[in-house]
Amino acid sequence: MENSGLEQLNALREAYKVAVEKWIATIHEEENLATPDHTVPAVDVWEHAGFTEEEARTVAKQAKAAYEDALRKVNFNF
């Protein structure tokens, strides 16, 4: 494998890892908002955190797919 291909794979792997770490952080943020404060504003904030978590999940899944696609191209030529 030429150096540029290896650099690309490393960059894609790193992007995936960063995206997963962001996803994990948003899960923890959402979890922390599940407080004993049962008011409507608190529930609204908690629900919004769920949307943020879902967006982070989508980004992580897209980064994973890009990395997997690049690995298939390198390893299986497709």
N, CA, C and O atoms as CSV, one atom per row, in Angstrom:
chain,resi,resn,atom,element,x,y,z
A,1,MET,N,N,0.856,-1.166,0.000
A,1,MET,CA,C,0.000,0.000,0.000
A,1,MET,C,C,0.904,1.232,0.000
A,1,MET,O,O,1.871,1.313,0.758
A,2,GLU,N,N,0.578,2.161,-0.843
A,2,GLU,CA,C,1.377,3.384,-0.898
A,2,GLU,C,C,1.046,4.283,0.284
A,2,GLU,O,O,-0.011,4.159,0.903
A,3,ASN,N,N,1.954,5.176,0.580
A,3,ASN,CA,C,1.865,6.020,1.764
A,3,ASN,C,C,0.588,6.864,1.792
A,3,ASN,O,O,-0.011,7.031,2.855
A,4,SER,N,N,0.166,7.394,0.651
A,4,SER,CA,C,-1.037,8.238,0.630
A,4,SER,C,C,-2.287,7.421,0.982
A,4,SER,O,O,-3.208,7.924,1.626
A,5,GLY,N,N,-2.303,6.156,0.550
A,5,GLY,CA,C,-3.432,5.285,0.895
A,5,GLY,C,C,-3.478,4.989,2.380
A,5,GLY,O,O,-4.547,4.963,2.989
A,6,LEU,N,N,-2.305,4.766,2.955
A,6,LEU,CA,C,-2.226,4.520,4.390
A,6,LEU,C,C,-2.629,5.765,5.175
A,6,LEU,O,O,-3.320,5.668,6.189
A,7,GLU,N,N,-2.203,6.915,4.711
A,7,GLU,CA,C,-2.577,8.173,5.365
A,7,GLU,C,C,-4.084,8.383,5.315
A,7,GLU,O,O,-4.685,8.849,6.283
A,8,GLN,N,N,-4.690,8.038,4.183
A,8,GLN,CA,C,-6.135,8.186,4.048
A,8,GLN,C,C,-6.864,7.256,5.021
A,8,GLN,O,O,-7.814,7.665,5.687
A,9,LEU,N,N,-6.412,6.009,5.094
A,9,LEU,CA,C,-7.037,5.068,6.029
A,9,LEU,C,C,-6.876,5.543,7.470
A,9,LEU,O,O,-7.817,5.475,8.260
A,10,ASN,N,N,-5.695,6.020,7.805
A,10,ASN,CA,C,-5.466,6.522,9.162
A,10,ASN,C,C,-6.365,7.711,9.465
A,10,ASN,O,O,-6.900,7.821,10.568
A,11,ALA,N,N,-6.534,8.596,8.498
A,11,ALA,CA,C,-7.398,9.764,8.683
A,11,ALA,C,C,-8.854,9.345,8.858
A,11,ALA,O,O,-9.561,9.891,9.705
A,12,LEU,N,N,-9.300,8.388,8.068
A,12,LEU,CA,C,-10.680,7.909,8.183
A,12,LEU,C,C,-10.908,7.202,9.514
A,12,LEU,O,O,-11.953,7.374,10.140
A,13,ARG,N,N,-9.932,6.407,9.945
A,13,ARG,CA,C,-10.035,5.726,11.231
A,13,ARG,C,C,-10.089,6.747,12.360
A,13,ARG,O,O,-10.888,6.614,13.286
A,14,GLU,N,N,-9.248,7.755,12.282
A,14,GLU,CA,C,-9.230,8.791,13.312
A,14,GLU,C,C,-10.543,9.571,13.330
A,14,GLU,O,O,-11.058,9.888,14.402
A,15,ALA,N,N,-11.082,9.879,12.162
A,15,ALA,CA,C,-12.372,10.586,12.090
A,15,ALA,C,C,-13.475,9.747,12.725
A,15,ALA,O,O,-14.346,10.273,13.418
A,16,TYR,N,N,-13.431,8.450,12.486
A,16,TYR,CA,C,-14.410,7.542,13.093
A,16,TYR,C,C,-14.275,7.561,14.615
A,16,TYR,O,O,-15.270,7.680,15.330
A,17,LYS,N,N,-13.047,7.445,15.103
A,17,LYS,CA,C,-12.825,7.432,16.545
A,17,LYS,C,C,-13.281,8.738,17.199
A,17,LYS,O,O,-13.880,8.715,18.275
A,18,VAL,N,N,-13.006,9.854,16.567
A,18,VAL,CA,C,-13.432,11.155,17.092
A,18,VAL,C,C,-14.959,11.230,17.115
A,18,VAL,O,O,-15.546,11.714,18.083
A,19,ALA,N,N,-15.591,10.757,16.060
A,19,ALA,CA,C,-17.054,10.790,15.984
A,19,ALA,C,C,-17.675,9.910,17.066
A,19,ALA,O,O,-18.676,10.290,17.672
A,20,VAL,N,N,-17.094,8.749,17.309
A,20,VAL,CA,C,-17.618,7.868,18.353
A,20,VAL,C,C,-17.448,8.505,19.725
A,20,VAL,O,O,-18.352,8.428,20.558
A,21,GLU,N,N,-16.303,9.130,19.969
A,21,GLU,CA,C,-16.090,9.810,21.254
A,21,GLU,C,C,-17.103,10.940,21.453
A,21,GLU,O,O,-17.594,11.145,22.563
A,22,LYS,N,N,-17.411,11.666,20.391
A,22,LYS,CA,C,-18.423,12.724,20.461
A,22,LYS,C,C,-19.795,12.122,20.767
A,22,LYS,O,O,-20.561,12.665,21.563
A,23,TRP,N,N,-20.089,11.001,20.124
A,23,TRP,CA,C,-21.356,10.312,20.353
A,23,TRP,C,C,-21.458,9.886,21.823
A,23,TRP,O,O,-22.489,10.088,22.464
A,24,ILE,N,N,-20.391,9.303,22.341
A,24,ILE,CA,C,-20.376,8.871,23.738
A,24,ILE,C,C,-20.608,10.070,24.663
A,24,ILE,O,O,-21.366,9.979,25.629
A,25,ALA,N,N,-19.958,11.177,24.362
A,25,ALA,CA,C,-20.123,12.382,25.186
A,25,ALA,C,C,-21.573,12.858,25.180
A,25,ALA,O,O,-22.099,13.267,26.215
A,26,THR,N,N,-22.222,12.804,24.007
A,26,THR,CA,C,-23.624,13.259,23.953
A,26,THR,C,C,-24.542,12.297,24.702
A,26,THR,O,O,-25.555,12.718,25.261
A,27,ILE,N,N,-24.198,11.019,24.718
A,27,ILE,CA,C,-24.981,10.057,25.508
A,27,ILE,C,C,-24.878,10.411,26.984
A,27,ILE,O,O,-25.880,10.414,27.699
A,28,HIS,N,N,-23.669,10.707,27.438
A,28,HIS,CA,C,-23.483,11.074,28.843
A,28,HIS,C,C,-24.187,12.386,29.164
A,28,HIS,O,O,-24.761,12.527,30.243
A,29,GLU,N,N,-24.152,13.335,28.255
A,29,GLU,CA,C,-24.853,14.602,28.470
A,29,GLU,C,C,-26.352,14.360,28.614
A,29,GLU,O,O,-26.998,14.917,29.502
A,30,GLU,N,N,-26.896,13.527,27.736
A,30,GLU,CA,C,-28.322,13.212,27.812
A,30,GLU,C,C,-28.637,12.505,29.131
A,30,GLU,O,O,-29.622,12.826,29.796
A,31,GLU,N,N,-27.805,11.554,29.495
A,31,GLU,CA,C,-28.002,10.817,30.741
A,31,GLU,C,C,-27.995,11.758,31.946
A,31,GLU,O,O,-28.813,11.613,32.855
A,32,ASN,N,N,-27.083,12.710,31.950
A,32,ASN,CA,C,-26.988,13.655,33.065
A,32,ASN,C,C,-28.203,14.570,33.175
A,32,ASN,O,O,-28.466,15.122,34.243
A,33,LEU,N,N,-28.934,14.733,32.098
A,33,LEU,CA,C,-30.120,15.590,32.120
A,33,LEU,C,C,-31.358,14.875,32.648
A,33,LEU,O,O,-32.395,15.504,32.861
A,34,ALA,N,N,-31.257,13.571,32.859
A,34,ALA,CA,C,-32.365,12.820,33.457
A,34,ALA,C,C,-32.278,13.023,34.973
A,34,ALA,O,O,-31.800,12.159,35.708
A,35,THR,N,N,-32.749,14.175,35.411
A,35,THR,CA,C,-32.623,14.580,36.813
A,35,THR,C,C,-33.959,14.421,37.528
A,35,THR,O,O,-34.980,14.140,36.900
A,36,PRO,N,N,-33.946,14.602,38.827
A,36,PRO,CA,C,-35.205,14.568,39.580
A,36,PRO,C,C,-36.100,15.778,39.304
A,36,PRO,O,O,-37.226,15.839,39.796
A,37,ASP,N,N,-35.604,16.738,38.522
A,37,ASP,CA,C,-36.400,17.913,38.156
A,37,ASP,C,C,-37.382,17.491,37.071
A,37,ASP,O,O,-37.007,17.317,35.912
A,38,HIS,N,N,-38.630,17.332,37.458
A,38,HIS,CA,C,-39.648,16.819,36.537
A,38,HIS,C,C,-40.465,17.925,35.877
A,38,HIS,O,O,-41.590,17.687,35.436
A,39,THR,N,N,-39.907,19.132,35.805
A,39,THR,CA,C,-40.636,20.248,35.207
A,39,THR,C,C,-40.587,20.147,33.680
A,39,THR,O,O,-39.728,19.474,33.112
A,40,VAL,N,N,-41.515,20.824,33.046
A,40,VAL,CA,C,-41.575,20.834,31.587
A,40,VAL,C,C,-40.292,21.383,30.970
A,40,VAL,O,O,-39.785,20.786,30.021
A,41,PRO,N,N,-39.742,22.499,31.468
A,41,PRO,CA,C,-38.494,22.985,30.871
A,41,PRO,C,C,-37.351,21.962,30.966
A,41,PRO,O,O,-36.567,21.815,30.029
A,42,ALA,N,N,-37.263,21.265,32.091
A,42,ALA,CA,C,-36.207,20.258,32.246
A,42,ALA,C,C,-36.408,19.108,31.266
A,42,ALA,O,O,-35.443,18.609,30.687
A,43,VAL,N,N,-37.632,18.694,31.082
A,43,VAL,CA,C,-37.926,17.617,30.129
A,43,VAL,C,C,-37.625,18.079,28.710
A,43,VAL,O,O,-37.112,17.302,27.905
A,44,ASP,N,N,-37.934,19.325,28.395
A,44,ASP,CA,C,-37.628,19.855,27.057
A,44,ASP,C,C,-36.127,19.827,26.773
A,44,ASP,O,O,-35.704,19.442,25.683
A,45,VAL,N,N,-35.330,20.232,27.753
A,45,VAL,CA,C,-33.875,20.211,27.589
A,45,VAL,C,C,-33.393,18.779,27.400
A,45,VAL,O,O,-32.545,18.511,26.549
A,46,TRP,N,N,-33.930,17.868,28.187
A,46,TRP,CA,C,-33.566,16.455,28.097
A,46,TRP,C,C,-33.917,15.893,26.715
A,46,TRP,O,O,-33.117,15.178,26.112
A,47,GLU,N,N,-35.117,16.218,26.218
A,47,GLU,CA,C,-35.512,15.751,24.889
A,47,GLU,C,C,-34.600,16.315,23.806
A,47,GLU,O,O,-34.230,15.597,22.877
A,48,HIS,N,N,-34.237,17.578,23.912
A,48,HIS,CA,C,-33.323,18.179,22.930
A,48,HIS,C,C,-31.983,17.447,22.939
A,48,HIS,O,O,-31.382,17.243,21.884
A,49,ALA,N,N,-31.520,17.057,24.104
A,49,ALA,CA,C,-30.265,16.301,24.202
A,49,ALA,C,C,-30.385,14.978,23.458
A,49,ALA,O,O,-29.400,14.491,22.903
A,50,GLY,N,N,-31.558,14.401,23.440
A,50,GLY,CA,C,-31.780,13.166,22.692
A,50,GLY,C,C,-31.604,13.381,21.195
A,50,GLY,O,O,-31.070,12.519,20.497
A,51,PHE,N,N,-32.054,14.534,20.705
A,51,PHE,CA,C,-31.863,14.847,19.287
A,51,PHE,C,C,-30.385,15.039,18.976
A,51,PHE,O,O,-29.899,14.595,17.935
A,52,THR,N,N,-29.680,15.697,19.873
A,52,THR,CA,C,-28.247,15.912,19.701
A,52,THR,C,C,-27.502,14.586,19.680
A,52,THR,O,O,-26.595,14.383,18.872
A,53,GLU,N,N,-27.891,13.689,20.573
A,53,GLU,CA,C,-27.279,12.354,20.613
A,53,GLU,C,C,-27.526,11.615,19.312
A,53,GLU,O,O,-26.620,10.972,18.781
A,54,GLU,N,N,-28.736,11.699,18.797
A,54,GLU,CA,C,-29.072,11.007,17.547
A,54,GLU,C,C,-28.261,11.563,16.379
A,54,GLU,O,O,-27.814,10.807,15.516
A,55,GLU,N,N,-28.071,12.871,16.350
A,55,GLU,CA,C,-27.245,13.476,15.297
A,55,GLU,C,C,-25.800,12.983,15.396
A,55,GLU,O,O,-25.176,12.677,14.380
A,56,ALA,N,N,-25.270,12.908,16.616
A,56,ALA,CA,C,-23.900,12.426,16.813
A,56,ALA,C,C,-23.787,10.960,16.404
A,56,ALA,O,O,-22.773,10.548,15.840
A,57,ARG,N,N,-24.815,10.181,16.684
A,57,ARG,CA,C,-24.832,8.768,16.277
A,57,ARG,C,C,-24.772,8.654,14.763
A,57,ARG,O,O,-24.027,7.835,14.224
A,58,THR,N,N,-25.548,9.466,14.086
A,58,THR,CA,C,-25.570,9.453,12.622
A,58,THR,C,C,-24.190,9.786,12.053
A,58,THR,O,O,-23.733,9.134,11.113
A,59,VAL,N,N,-23.536,10.781,12.609
A,59,VAL,CA,C,-22.197,11.160,12.154
A,59,VAL,C,C,-21.223,10.012,12.377
A,59,VAL,O,O,-20.397,9.724,11.511
A,60,ALA,N,N,-21.309,9.353,13.533
A,60,ALA,CA,C,-20.419,8.226,13.825
A,60,ALA,C,C,-20.664,7.072,12.860
A,60,ALA,O,O,-19.714,6.450,12.383
A,61,LYS,N,N,-21.908,6.786,12.573
A,61,LYS,CA,C,-22.235,5.700,11.632
A,61,LYS,C,C,-21.737,6.034,10.225
A,61,LYS,O,O,-21.262,5.151,9.512
A,62,GLN,N,N,-21.841,7.288,9.827
A,62,GLN,CA,C,-21.345,7.696,8.505
A,62,GLN,C,C,-19.823,7.587,8.443
A,62,GLN,O,O,-19.268,7.153,7.435
A,63,ALA,N,N,-19.154,7.981,9.524
A,63,ALA,CA,C,-17.690,7.886,9.569
A,63,ALA,C,C,-17.259,6.425,9.525
A,63,ALA,O,O,-16.268,6.088,8.876
A,64,LYS,N,N,-17.986,5.571,10.202
A,64,LYS,CA,C,-17.682,4.136,10.178
A,64,LYS,C,C,-17.843,3.585,8.772
A,64,LYS,O,O,-16.990,2.839,8.291
A,65,ALA,N,N,-18.922,3.946,8.119
A,65,ALA,CA,C,-19.170,3.460,6.755
A,65,ALA,C,C,-18.075,3.929,5.798
A,65,ALA,O,O,-17.635,3.160,4.943
A,66,ALA,N,N,-17.636,5.167,5.930
A,66,ALA,CA,C,-16.570,5.682,5.058
A,66,ALA,C,C,-15.279,4.924,5.285
A,66,ALA,O,O,-14.580,4.593,4.328
A,67,TYR,N,N,-14.953,4.643,6.531
A,67,TYR,CA,C,-13.742,3.894,6.858
A,67,TYR,C,C,-13.846,2.464,6.328
A,67,TYR,O,O,-12.896,1.955,5.734
A,68,GLU,N,N,-14.984,1.819,6.539
A,68,GLU,CA,C,-15.180,0.452,6.040
A,68,GLU,C,C,-15.101,0.398,4.515
A,68,GLU,O,O,-14.504,-0.525,3.962
A,69,ASP,N,N,-15.689,1.363,3.839
A,69,ASP,CA,C,-15.623,1.400,2.376
A,69,ASP,C,C,-14.183,1.510,1.895
A,69,ASP,O,O,-13.784,0.831,0.948
A,70,ALA,N,N,-13.405,2.370,2.553
A,70,ALA,CA,C,-11.998,2.530,2.177
A,70,ALA,C,C,-11.221,1.245,2.431
A,70,ALA,O,O,-10.366,0.873,1.628
A,71,LEU,N,N,-11.507,0.563,3.536
A,71,LEU,CA,C,-10.842,-0.711,3.816
A,71,LEU,C,C,-11.181,-1.759,2.758
A,71,LEU,O,O,-10.313,-2.522,2.334
A,72,ARG,N,N,-12.437,-1.795,2.337
A,72,ARG,CA,C,-12.834,-2.755,1.289
A,72,ARG,C,C,-12.096,-2.468,-0.018
A,72,ARG,O,O,-11.650,-3.390,-0.702
A,73,LYS,N,N,-11.971,-1.200,-0.356
A,73,LYS,CA,C,-11.257,-0.840,-1.589
A,73,LYS,C,C,-9.810,-1.296,-1.533
A,73,LYS,O,O,-9.276,-1.822,-2.509
A,74,VAL,N,N,-9.180,-1.090,-0.382
A,74,VAL,CA,C,-7.779,-1.468,-0.231
A,74,VAL,C,C,-7.610,-2.984,-0.204
A,74,VAL,O,O,-6.729,-3.525,-0.872
A,75,ASN,N,N,-8.440,-3.659,0.556
A,75,ASN,CA,C,-8.268,-5.093,0.767
A,75,ASN,C,C,-8.907,-5.985,-0.289
A,75,ASN,O,O,-8.433,-7.092,-0.543
A,76,PHE,N,N,-9.981,-5.502,-0.901
A,76,PHE,CA,C,-10.718,-6.354,-1.843
A,76,PHE,C,C,-10.870,-5.729,-3.224
A,76,PHE,O,O,-11.488,-6.325,-4.107
A,77,ASN,N,N,-10.320,-4.548,-3.419
A,77,ASN,CA,C,-10.349,-3.861,-4.702
A,77,ASN,C,C,-11.767,-3.586,-5.215
A,77,ASN,O,O,-12.020,-3.646,-6.418
A,78,PHE,N,N,-12.683,-3.284,-4.295
A,78,PHE,CA,C,-14.038,-2.858,-4.721
A,78,PHE,C,C,-14.619,-1.872,-3.762
A,78,PHE,O,O,-15.743,-1.409,-3.958
